[in-house]
């Protein structure tokens, strides 16, 4: 189901037609089941209003995609006359200009004396509405309270405390600065689908391509953010010369009254409690915080958070840095190249990071049907690691990117992508660039989500593709479906210089897996049909076929045999731990069983050398092995591993020595040993034990017997895991990775 917005003028007049102003409306699916002839379905239609206010006919219609609109072949449904009103932001936007104009030309008097105060208050109260309208924000009542509190208190406190000749120019500067901040928010949002942050501003050199086209991001509607400036300057000058200065008592009463009103309103809204309860460090993007705090409240919070984590933080001591450096040096053999070192020297690298893919589902069967038959058979010509623990924390997908690319643990609280985006990381893409690779990342979603427009350049990706770079065909879940995403990536890969490294992030469906299009359902799930877990299985089957089609396209273009292709899951699917689902999956109902099952798959396919054993591109690798005598990785590997082990493993395959790198992870194809694989929040796993830290003192399990062990059995590995977490946190918080990088 869709709709048309039609001009109220008949199509015969002024050459108006039903295609003006809008022909294609937003689609609303009828559901997963077919509707029989004469049947009825109740829908909640999705509707997007015209951009220009006015009077329109609204015509609902049915459409068969790529065939016809029903109104073209059958009687049209009744139309509804709709009046589209201007948004509140448009109605109030001229107010600061009106105040400035009135103060510029009004006779000298009491109003002129405080015109700067009124103008500044109007600027802080009204102009944020433009940002909220442009960014399609859904502000809370508390965010409006914060905005009005700033609009009232800043100018009134200046009126109370600052000298008469100084105050107007201070408030003029404050108003213009606030307008510039809001203007930057709108322009930044139009490019990145998010508001700017302090780290993004400081990392602007990484996104310089934006500013070359900044003029195209301005529209006439933004004039309200700047049109009042010349008149505000003249109003401030008149206020500074005015002799009608309010007495101190009147100013104090006004300030006290404003404070009382603000406090009373905040108490009514329980503002402090709402702000304290908001999980700001766990929000996916900056705009979510803006909806809670308002634009000015967000920028104050963002600047303070960045300052506390960088400028105001006591730097790590020299002893702590030396200990960290020594710790990395001692673990260098774990990262060094082994028998597979350099087997893929000069090859391209293609990584597919799969949303919510867990290891158990690769081998899962339902009703005798394989859920992922194609990926499961990859082990025939690839190496499959079956015991890779999920090392993500609150940052979820962004944590997976961070752990795999930097080989450091995510934080136990908050996402590194928002807390430390300006760090100098020695990430996998950056190292590959140093060795002649062209690097590319791609995710068919908003660039501001998980702060990727800042983080990906910091990791070393020379170019990143986001939603605007793709043809948004069918969307499943949050973004472009995996099949079309991967197929659209093939031409991009063909055009990259050789060798290249491409990191592709899928997005077809996300927890809670509420629905999946019936047209793409292949599995017959019986009682699981329509459930969250059933939709998850449909999603994984859909991705499995999309991956097989992608592999075929790579083979057709000759990229498959010149590229290392890696597929891995980013994090667990997030299902509730209940006995019914445990039985369905085939595990026990205990915390131990669920924790052991919290694994992600890792497949690495390394192409065989050519007939002479030579690499695909470039010179022969330097290191402890070369392509002629290296062992080609194939089959299953069951050693305990983590996402932090991926970067040193890939570098080793590509013939780049990872031993000097300040990486927490190990080369899984070298001599990784049996060091515990830590998680950010205290759990760890090795070949013999699982330690679960959620209890007061932690619980030590024997993996063979699945029984609890005395704490002494885990004491040594627990100390090693704690050291790894502490070192990793020190490196992240104090931005030490580049400093700790050793010499090859």
N, C-alpha and C positions, 0 to 999 in steps of 0.2 A: 504494500500500500504506500502511496505517496500523494502528492498534491501539486497544484499550480497556484501561484499568486497572479491574478489577472488585474489589469487596469479596469476601472469602472466604466471607461469609455468603450462603446461597442467596437468590435474589430473592424467594422466598415469605416469608422471615422478615424482620421489622422493616421490611417494605415497601422493602427494598433492590431496586434494579433494575440492569440492565446499564449504565444511564446514570450510575451513581454509582460512584466520584467523578468519573471522566472518561469522556466518550463520544468526543469528537473528539481524536485524537492527531495528532502531526506527520505530514505526508504525505511519502512517498518515491516519487519518480517511477520508473516502470518502464523509462524510457529513451525514445529517439527512435523506435524501431521497434515496430511492432505485434507482439504475442505471439500466435501461432496457438493454436487449441484444442489442449490437451494439451502445449503447449510449456512449457519451463522457463527461468526467468531467475534468476540469482544476484544478490542485492541486498545492499547494506550499509545496513540500515534505520536511520533516525534515530529516536531514542527520548528522550523527556523524562520523567524520573522524577517521581512525585507529590511535591508539596511537603511533605506530612506523612509522616514515617516510619511504617512499619507493614508488615503482611502483605497482599499483593494477588495476584489472578490477573492474568496478562498474556495478553491475547487478541489475536493478530494477525488482521488482516482486510483485505480488499480493499474499496475504495470507488469508486463512480462518482459524481463530484461532482454534487450537485444531484439525484441519482436515488435511490440506495440503497446501503446496506452489503451486501456479498455474504452475510454471515451471516444477514441478514433473509430471504433468498430461497433459501438453500442450506445444507447442513450446516455447522456451525461447525467451525473448526480446533481441534486440541487446545490447551488452556490450560496455562500454566506458572505454578507458584506461586513468587512472588518476595518476598523480604524486603528492604524498603527501609530501609537504615540511616540514622541521622542523619549529616549531614556532620561532618567533623572540627571545623569551627568551632563547631558546636552542642555537641559533646562537651566541648570545652576552654573554651568561653566562660565558664562559672561560676568558673573557677579564680581570677581576681583577687578576686572577691567572697569566695570561700572563704578566701583568704589574709587579706583584710581582717577578716573575721569572726573567724578564729582569733586574729589579733593583738589584736583588741578585747577578747576575753574570756579569753585564756590567762593563766596566772599570770605575774607579772613574772619575767623571766629572759633568757637569751641570745637566744631567738627574738624576744621583744618588742623587744629592743634594736636588732635589725636588720630588723624587720618591714617598715619603709618601703622598705628595699632590695629585699626579696623581692617586695613588692607592686608596686613600680615595674618590676622585671624581668618579672613576670608580665603586667603591663599592656602593656608594649612587645612582648612575645613573642606573646601570645595575641590581643589585640584586633585587630591587623591582619588576622587570619584571617577576622574577621567581614566586613571590607571585601572581601577576596578572594572570599569566598563570595557576598556580595550582588552584586558586580559581575561575577561569573562570570569572574574572571581566571584566567589560566594562568601562574602565577609560575614563573620559572626557579629552579634550585638556588642560583644566585648571589643572587637576591632574598631567598631564605630565609636565606642566610648573612648578608646585610646586616642583615636584621631581627633575627636572633639576636645579631649583634655589637652592635647598638645596645642590645638588651635586657640584654646582659651588661655592656658597658663603661660605659654611662651611670651606673647605680646603683653599680657597684663603684668607679669613679673618684670619685664623690661620697662613698662610704664612706671612701676613702683620704684625700681632700683637704679635705673640709669639716668644720667644727666640729660636735660632737655635737648641740648644740641647734639648729643651723641646717639641718643636712643633711636631717632628716625633712621639713621644710616645703618645702625646695627640690625634693626628690623628689616630694612630694605635688603641688606645682604642676606639675612636669614630667609626671607621670602624668595629671593632670586635663587639662592642655593637650593632651597627645597624644590623650587620649580625645575631646576636642572636635574635634580635627583629623579623626579617623577618623569621628566622627559626621557632621561636615560632608561628608566624602567620600561616605558612604552616602546622605545626603539629597540632595546635589547629583547623585549618579549616578541616583537614582530619577527625577529631573526631566529631566536633560540627557544621561543615558547616558554620563557621563564623570565623572572626579574633578575637583575644583576646582583651580584654579591661582592663583598670585599675581595675575596680571592680571585674572582673573575676579573675584577677591575685591575688587580695587581698582575694578573696573567694576560692582560690585553695584548701583549706582544705575541702571544700564541694564537690569537684569533684576529690578526690584523686584516685578514681578507674581508672581515665584516665592514670595516670602516671605508673601504674602497667603494662600497655600494650603499653607504649610509643614507645618501640623499634620496634613494628610492624608497626608504622606509618612512619618510615624512609624508603626512597628508594634511589637508586643510584643517581638519579637526584639531590638530595639535597646536594651532595658532593660539588657542585659549591659554596655553601654558606659558606663552611668552609675550602676547600682545600688550599686556598691562605694564611691562617693565619700564618703558620710557615715561609713562604717566606716573608710575609709582615713584620713580626717581624725582620727578618734579614735585609730587606730593610730599615726599620726605624732606626736600629742600624747604618747602613752604612751612612744614611742621617745625623744622629746626629754627626758623625765624619767627614763628608765631609767639605772640605775647600772652595768649590765652592759655596759660599753663594751669592744669588742674591742681588744686591744693593737695598736700600730702595726705590729709585725712581722707579725701575723696578717693585718691588712688589706692590707699590701704584698704578702704571698705570694698572697693571694686575687686581687688585681688583676693581678699578674704572671702567675699561672696562667691567668686568663681571657684576657689578651692573647695568651699563647702558644697557647692553644687556637684563638682566633680567627684568628691568623696562619697556623697550621698548616692549619686547615680552608680558609682562603682560598687557600693555596698548592695544596692538593689539587684545588680546583675551578678553578684558574687564574683566580681572580676578577678580578684587576686587568686581565689580558689581555682577558677577556670584556667588562668594563666599557668599556675603551678602544676595543674594536672595535665596540661597539653604536652604530648611527647615530641617536642621540637626536634630532638636529636635523631628521631626515628622516622621523620617525614621524608618522603621520596624526593621532593623538590622544594625550591624556595617559595614558590607561589602558595604552597600549603601553609607555610608560616605566615605569609602576608595575609591570608584569609583569617588567621587567628589574631594577628597583631596590627594589621593595617600597614600601609607602605612605610610610613615613618617609624612605626614601632618595630617593623621587621629590620629596617636598616640599622636602627640603634642596637637591636639584639645581635644582628650579624656582625657588626663592627666590634661590639664588645666581646663576642665569642671568639672572633679571630684574634683580637688583641690579647685576650687571656691565654690563648693557646700558642701565641708566638711572642709578641713584644713584651708582655707582662710576665711571661713564664721564666723562672730561673733556669738558665742553661744547664745542661748536664755537666757534671764535674769532669775534669781531665781523667781522674781515675776510672769513672764509669765508662767513658769513651774508650780508654785503653783496655778495660776488661771486655767490652763488646768487641773490639778489634781482635783481641786474643781469642775470644770465643769463636769468631768466624774463621780465624786462621786454623784453629784446632779441628774445625769441621770441614776444612777444604778438601780432604780426601773423599768425603762423602759426596762432594759435588763434581769431582774430577771425572774425566772421560774414562770409560771402560772399554770392553770389547766391541761396543757398537759406536765408538767415537768416530765421527766424521763420515758415517755411512751415507748421509744425505747432504754432504757438503755441496753448497751451491744450489740446492733444490729450493723451489718455492715452499712457502708454508701457508696452508689454509686451515684455519681453526673454525669449527662450528661449535659455538657455545649454546647449549640447548636449555630452554626454560623448563625447570622443575623435573628434569629427567633423572630418575633414580635407577640404580643398578638392577634392582630386582625385576623391574618391568621389562628389561631387555630379554629375559628368559621366561617371562610370564605367559601362561596359557589360560585361556578361558573357553570352556566348552570345546576343547581340542584345537582351538585356533591360536596361532602364534600372534602375539601383539606386535612384536618388532622382528619379523623374520629376516629382513635385509640387514639390519645392524647386527643382529646376533651372529650372522655368518661372516661378519668382517674379520673375526679372529682367524679365518683361513689364510688371509694374506696381510694381517695386521697383528699388532700386539695388543692384548686386552688386559687391563689391570682391573681386577675384580674386587679389590679391597681398599678403595679410595674413599676415605672418610670426608664428609662434608665439613669444611673448615669455616663456613660462613657464620656470621652472627646477625646483628640487627640490620646490617646493610644489605643482606640477601644477595640479589644479583650483582650489585656494585661490589660487595665483598668478594664474590667469586672472581670478578674481573681483577680486583686488587690482589688477591692471593695468588692467582695464576700468573699475573703479569709481573709483580714485584717480588714474588716469593717471600712475602712477609705475612704475618697473621693480621687479620682485621682486628679492630678494637672490640673489646667486650661490650662497650656501650657506645651507641652512635655509629654513624657511617664515616669512614675515612674520606669518602667522596665529598662530604660537606665539612668535616672538621679540619682536614689537612690537605686541601686540594692544591695548594701552591708549593708543596714540598718538591724537592729535587730527587726524583726517583730514578734508580738504575734499573728500569723496567725492561722486559724482554724486547719490546719494539725499539726502544732507544739503543740497546746493544746491537740489534740487527741493523739499524740505520748506520751505526758506526762500521759495520762490516759490509756495507754496500747494498743493503736491502731497501726497497721501497715499501713503506708500511701504510696500511689502510685498515680502518675499522668501519663497521656498518651495523646499524640497528634501525629498523623501520619505525621509529617512534620519535617523540619529541627530544630535541637535543638537550633540553634542560633537565630531563628526567635523570635522576641520580647524578646530576651535575656533569654529565658526560662531555658537554661542550668545553669544559675546563679540564677535566681529568684526562681525557684521551690525548690531547696534545701534551700534557705533562708526562704521560706514559711514554711518549715518543711516536705516536701515530702522526704521520705527516699529513694525512687527509682522513676525514671522517664523513661518512654518509649518514644522513638522518631522514626522517619522514619526508621532507620536501624533495629529496633526491630520488624518490621512488614513485612509480605510478601506483597509486593506492587503489588497487582492484578490490578483490573481496577481502574484507577485514574479519578476522576471527579473534575474539577476545579483545585485547588492547590495541592490536595493530594489524599490519599486513600479514596475511597468512604465510606460513613457512614455505609452502610450495612456490608461490609467486615471488617471495623474497629471494629465495635461493636461485631461482631461474633468472630473476632480474640482475643478480650479482654476477652471473657468468660473463656478460659483455664488459662489465667493469674490470673483472679479473683479466680478461683478454687484453685490455688496453694498458695494464700496468707494466712498467719496466721490469726486466728480469735481473736478478731474482726478486721476488716480492714476498711479503708476509701480510696476509689478510685475516682479520678477526671478525667473524660473522656471528651476530647475536640474534637468536630467534625469539619470537614473541607470540606464537599462535594462541595459546591459552594459558591462563594464570589461575592460581588458587583464588577463589574456591571452586573453580571449574563448574560454573553454574549452568552452562549450556554448550552444546556443540551442534553445528549445522547438520541437519539430517542428510543433506546431499552428499556429505563426505563420510558418512558412517559406513564402515565395511564390516565391523565385527557384529556378531549376534550375541548380545550380552544377557538376555533373559532377565532375571530379577535385578541385575545391576543397571539395566537400561534406565536412563534418566537420573541416576544418582551421581553424586560428585565424583566418586571413584570410577563409575562407568564412563563419564565424560572425559576423565583423565586417560582412560585406556583408549578411547576414540582419538584423543589428541595425540597420544604417542604413536598410534598406528598411522595417523595422518602424517606425522613428522617422518616416520620410518619410510613411507613411500616417497615423501618429498626429498629425503636424503638420497634415496636410490636414484630418483630422477636427476638430482644434482650430480651425483657420481657419474651417471651416464653422460650428462652434458660435459663434464670435465674430461671424460675419456674421449668424447667426440672431438673436442677442441685440442686434444693433446696435452692438457694440463694435468691429468691424473697421473701420468707416468713421469712427470717432471716436478711433482709436488709432494711434500709430506702433508697428509691430511689427518687432522686430529679432530675427534668428536668427544665432547665431555658434557656432563650435566652440571648446571651451576649450583643447585642446592636441592634440598628435599622438597617434596610436593606440599608439605604443610598440613597433611591430614591429621585429624584428631586421633589420639592413641586410644582406640576402643577395642574391646575383645572381638566384636563382629568383624571389623576390618582386618584385624590381625589374623583371624581364621581365613578370610578371603585371600589375603596375601600369602598365607602359609607360614606364619611365624607365631611365636608364643606371645601371650598377652603382657609379659613383663616389661619393665623399663629396659632391662638388659637386652631383650630381643629387639625392641624398637630401636635402641641406640646402635646395636650392631647392624641393623637393617638400614641405618641412616648413611648409606653409601651412594656415591655417584659413579657412573661408568666413565671409563677413560679408554678410548681406542686411538692408537697411533698407527697409521698406515704409511710405511716407508717404501717408496718405489724401488724396485731392483735396479742395479746399475746397468748401463748399456753393455754391449758385448765386450767392451775392453775394460769394464770396471771403472770407468771414468765418471766423475760427477756431472751433473747437468750443466752447470754454469761455473765459470771462474776457475781458479787454480786449485790444486790439490790441497786438502786441509793440512794444517800443522798441528801436531799433538802426538798423543801416544799411539794412535792407530791411523790407518788410512782405508780407503774404500776397498782395496784389493784383499786385505786380510781381516776386515771387520766382520763381525757376526750380524747377520740381518735379523732384526727383532721380529718374532712371530709367536703366535700362541698365547696362552694364558699365563698371567703372573699374579700370584696371590699375596705377595708381600704387603704389609700395611703401608699405606701411602696417604698423601693428602694433596690438596690442590696447590700447596706451596712447592711441591716437588716437580710441577710441570715445567716451569721455566728452565731450571738447570738441565732437565732431561732433554728438552727440545734443543737447547743450545749445544749439548753434547752431540746429538744426532747431526746437527748442522755443521759440526767441526769447529765449534767455538768453545774454548775452555771456560767453564763456569766457576772453577775453583777460586779465582781471585774475587768473585762477586760476593757482596754482603747479602747472601741469600740464606734464608732459614731452611729452604728445602734441599733435597738431595737429588743426585742423578739416579733415577730408578733403574737405569740400564748399566750402571757402573757397579760401585761397591757401597750401596746405601746403608749397610749395617742394620741394626735392629733398634735404632733410636726411637723413642716414643713419638708418635704423630700427635701434636697438641692441637686442641681447639681453643678459640679465644676465651671461652668462659670457664676453663678449668679441666674439662674432660681430656683424656688422651687414650691412645691405643697403641699397643705394640704387638709382637707376634704371640705373646703369651697372656697378656692381661688387658682388660679394659677398666679404666678408672673413671667413675662418674662423680662429678663434683657437686651435684645439686644438694646432697645431704650436708649436714653441719661439718662432718669431718671427711666426707667423700666415701665412696664404696669401691672396693677393689674386687674385681671379678676375675676368675680363671676362665679363659675363653674355651678351654678344652672341656672342662667339667660343667661350665656355666654356673658354678657355685661361688659364693663370696669367699674371699680370702682374708686373712689377717692383714691389717694395714702395713705390717712390715714387708709383706710380699711385693708391695707397690712402692715402697719408700724410695728406692734408688731411681727408678724411672720417673716417679712423681717429681723428684728434685730436678731431674734433667728437663722434664716438660715445663716445670715452673721457670727454670732458667731461660728456656727458649721463648716463652711468653714474655718474660721481663725484658729480654734483649730486643725482641721484636717491637715491643711497645716503646722502648727507649729510642729505637731507630726512627719510628714513625713520629712520635711526639716531638723529638728534638731535630727532626729533619737531618738524619745522619747518614742516609744510605750512600749518597754520593761521596761524602767525606770518608766513609769507611771502605770505599772501593779500593782493592789492592791492585798491585801491578801483575800482569800476566807472567 
